Amino acid sequence: MNKSTVKISRAFIQKPKQSNTLFQYLNLPSESFTTISCNANSHSPKYKFLLSDHLKNRRLDEAREVLNKIPFPGVHLYTMVIDGYALNHRLDDAIQLFEKMPVRDTVSWNSMIKGCLNGGDLITAKKLFDEMPGRNVVSWTTMVNGYLQFGKIEVAERLFFEMPVKDVAAWNSMIYGYLKSGRVDEAVNLFRKMPSRNVISWTSMIDGLDYNGRNDEALIFYKKMVGFGVKLSSNTLSCVLKACANVMALHLGVQTHCQVVKLGFSFDEFICTSLLTFYANCKQMENACKVFNEQLHGNVVKWTALLTGYGLNHKHESALMVFGDMIRMAVLPNQSSFTSALNSCSGLEALDKGKEIHAVSVKLGLDSDVFVGNSLIVMYTVCGSINDAVAAFSNIGEKNVVSWNSIIVGSAKHGQGKLVLTLFSRMIRDEVDPDEISFTGLLSACSHSGMLQKARCFFEYISRYKSTAIKLQHYVCMVDVLGRCGKLEEAEGLIKNMQVKPNSIVWLALLSACRMHSNLGVAERAAKSILDLEPNCSAAYVLLSNIYASAGKWSDVSRMRVRMKQAGIVKQLGCSWVILRGVRHEFVCADRSHPLSEKIYQKLDWLGGKLKEFGYVPDESFALHDVEDEQKQEMLLYHSERLAVAFGLVTTAEGSTITVMKNLRACGDCHSAIKLIAKIVGREIIVRDSTRFHHFRNGMCSCGDYW
């Protein structure tokens, strides 16, 4: 008989009543006690192994069966199963088992409290904490973390200062809580009061300051940390690189990269991802590629970091190549991968490529994800396919405010005013609180659809009930609505009575409306206000010059051109383009540089004849030059958007949609001509100018000639 068995036997000999009661309770003969004690002790490692295996593989019921078969399970084995229940969100089972424990130690109490907090049951956690005998510093810190987890910063703060003993982990928890809730100054003050600090203390401060936008201070803390000789962890270096990326601190970031190599963290996944992001943000894509190519990666996060880096640097073709390589290397893209790839498709206006990536997301079951869905909405909207954008929106499982804003703003750009109002009503019914972007989309939709009274109501609502949300862009939209409806004096009065100082964009909205309604007096005042704010604003000179030209004031046109030349201001050249099979084909007015120019001009000549048959007469007021009428008509015939449309007609299949993009506002005469061209060729033609999309079908435009 071993010593432990002898000791236990004596205990039962000394207290026969207690032992007999125990034997009866266990339904065991008293003589078997020694044998059972020996067996329980000898099999304890075996039970522990079995429990660990079941719990690791989430076989919780099997683990419970094993525990039930152990004659005298120790506190440690009970705690293992309780932890397993809590980790797998079976909190009721964990609490029931905890209540059945014959003996509980501090570890078991702490585990149960932590399990309740992780399971979202703060009330039970507090009750257990209040009932717990012999609380230690871990117990207190666990509750402090719990209150912070539930956003109860004041309660956590009070509990922290009540702690009889605080270790460095407790201080770190409170500092982290302050930083997470944006109370940065309190975190800094608490950090300074710490009796001792470890690497986690410093890292929390660096990461928290960076998270709260105080990136420079984060880097100052890093330098102090190095000065104090604190050993750097991989997490510290990752946070420092992130802060360097946010402020584009190239020199310090490169020094930190050297530290990474020196300390042997080069192959750490988080470090590698942070390095990729850092070099991408600092416009150092060559170095980002070097970091990426140092090892073969099967990690989707690193691939996504490189993909996103190319997108941030407007190298969208390279970004899409990385996405293609991911697929070929059997690295499954995640939500962030799809978001970045679709953003690059938006940047290239590459609808076909966007549809391919959409198909991949469908295969992987990620098309209904809110982040992927939001990117799909933007991509389809930018590429001119509003119906596909609406379908992508409808497919999103759980929509957030970004989803609603994306489809509202997108529909507004396509002139779908009624759809925008319907979407906004649904948004309110779904109890999604609209923000400043939502109202910008609403006002923009009213502007493009001529809904003046609706716009007045929305603007009054923002002004009266959402005073904190009213922004410059709301004034711009309202001025645009009033201007398009011919209420130029009212629009000017609104600008003069703005709650915030007007900028040049607000005045430009008014000046553009003056061009539409040929109001020279308001135009001159608006142009003066713009040039007072922004003396080299080319748009103001060009718009005012065009208004003078429309009024036949050629001497004033010449005066404006001379002023532009003297100031070194160059008018932005009008340009239109078509994306065909991933290649961008650009055209300027009377452009003959394209390899297919001969076919393009033949198609335009043919269309010219057909247009005359349909009664088309060129509107020479849009040829803003003091030349003969015949020259004006020829200039209008070869505007960049018409060249782009002709190119689309000669290079795409019969019946397919043609999408043309233009960097400036579409010419009014071209707008009239393209309506008829769409009817002549029996195709839909989509033209996106600097303000909106126009969908031409059967001699009609989606804007209803209100633009």
Stockholm file with secondary structure:
# STOCKHOLM 1.0

chainA/1-707         MNKSTVKISRAFIQKPKQSNTLFQYLNLPSESFTTISCNANSHSPKYKFLLSDHLKNRRLDEAREVLNKIPFPGVHLYTMVIDGYALNHRLDDAIQLFEKMPVRDTVSWNSMIKGCLNGGDLITAKKLFDEMPGRNVVSWTTMVNGYLQFGKIEVAERLFFEMPVKDVAAWNSMIYGYLKSGRVDEAVNLFRKMPSRNVISWTSMIDGLDYNGRNDEALIFYKKMVGFGVKLSSNTLSCVLKACANVMALHLGVQTHCQVVKLGFSFDEFICTSLLTFYANCKQMENACKVFNEQLHGNVVKWTALLTGYGLNHKHESALMVFGDMIRMAVLPNQSSFTSALNSCSGLEALDKGKEIHAVSVKLGLDSDVFVGNSLIVMYTVCGSINDAVAAFSNIGEKNVVSWNSIIVGSAKHGQGKLVLTLFSRMIRDEVDPDEISFTGLLSACSHSGMLQKARCFFEYISRYKSTAIKLQHYVCMVDVLGRCGKLEEAEGLIKNMQVKPNSIVWLALLSACRMHSNLGVAERAAKSILDLEPNCSAAYVLLSNIYASAGKWSDVSRMRVRMKQAGIVKQLGCSWVILRGVRHEFVCADRSHPLSEKIYQKLDWLGGKLKEFGYVPDESFALHDVEDEQKQEMLLYHSERLAVAFGLVTTAEGSTITVMKNLRACGDCHSAIKLIAKIVGREIIVRDSTRFHHFRNGMCSCGDYW
#=GR chainA/1-707 SS CCHHHHHHHHHHHHCHHHHHHHHHHHTCCGGGHHHHHHHHHHHHHHHHHHHHHHHHTTCHHHHHHHHHHCSSCCHHHHHHHHHHHHHTTCHHHHHHHHHHCSSCCHHHHHHHHHHHHHTTCHHHHHHHHHHCSSCCHHHHHHHHHHHHHTTCHHHHHHHHHHCSSCCHHHHHHHHHHHHHTTCHHHHHHHHHHCSSCCHHHHHHHHHHHHHTTCHHHHHHHHHHHHHTTCCCCHHHHHHHHHHHHHHTCHHHHHHHHHHHHHTTCTTCHHHHHHHHHHHHHTTCHHHHHHHHHTSCCCCHHHHHHHHHHHHHTTCHHHHHHHHHHHHHTTCCCCHHHHHHHHHHHHHHTCHHHHHHHHHHHHHTTCTTSHHHHHHHHHHHHHTTCHHHHHHHHHHCSSCCHHHHHHHHHHHHHTTCHHHHHHHHHHHHHTTCCCCHHHHHHHHHHHHHHTCHHHHHHHHHHHHHHCTTTCCHHHHHHHHHHHHHTTCHHHHHHHHHTCSSCCCHHHHHHHHHHHHHHTCHHHHHHHHHHHHHHCTTCHHHHHHHHHHHHHTTCHHHHHHHHHHHHHHTCCCCCCCEEEEETTEEEEECTTCCCSTTHHHHHHHHHHHHHHHHHTTCCCCGGGSCSSSCHHHHHHHHHTCHHHHHHHHHHHHSCTTCCEEEEESSCCCHHHHHHHHHHHHHHTCCEEEECSSCEEEEETTEETTTTCC
#=GC SS_cons         CCHHHHHHHHHHHHCHHHHHHHHHHHTCCGGGHHHHHHHHHHHHHHHHHHHHHHHHTTCHHHHHHHHHHCSSCCHHHHHHHHHHHHHTTCHHHHHHHHHHCSSCCHHHHHHHHHHHHHTTCHHHHHHHHHHCSSCCHHHHHHHHHHHHHTTCHHHHHHHHHHCSSCCHHHHHHHHHHHHHTTCHHHHHHHHHHCSSCCHHHHHHHHHHHHHTTCHHHHHHHHHHHHHTTCCCCHHHHHHHHHHHHHHTCHHHHHHHHHHHHHTTCTTCHHHHHHHHHHHHHTTCHHHHHHHHHTSCCCCHHHHHHHHHHHHHTTCHHHHHHHHHHHHHTTCCCCHHHHHHHHHHHHHHTCHHHHHHHHHHHHHTTCTTSHHHHHHHHHHHHHTTCHHHHHHHHHHCSSCCHHHHHHHHHHHHHTTCHHHHHHHHHHHHHTTCCCCHHHHHHHHHHHHHHTCHHHHHHHHHHHHHHCTTTCCHHHHHHHHHHHHHTTCHHHHHHHHHTCSSCCCHHHHHHHHHHHHHHTCHHHHHHHHHHHHHHCTTCHHHHHHHHHHHHHTTCHHHHHHHHHHHHHHTCCCCCCCEEEEETTEEEEECTTCCCSTTHHHHHHHHHHHHHHHHHTTCCCCGGGSCSSSCHHHHHHHHHTCHHHHHHHHHHHHSCTTCCEEEEESSCCCHHHHHHHHHHHHHHTCCEEEECSSCEEEEETTEETTTTCC
//
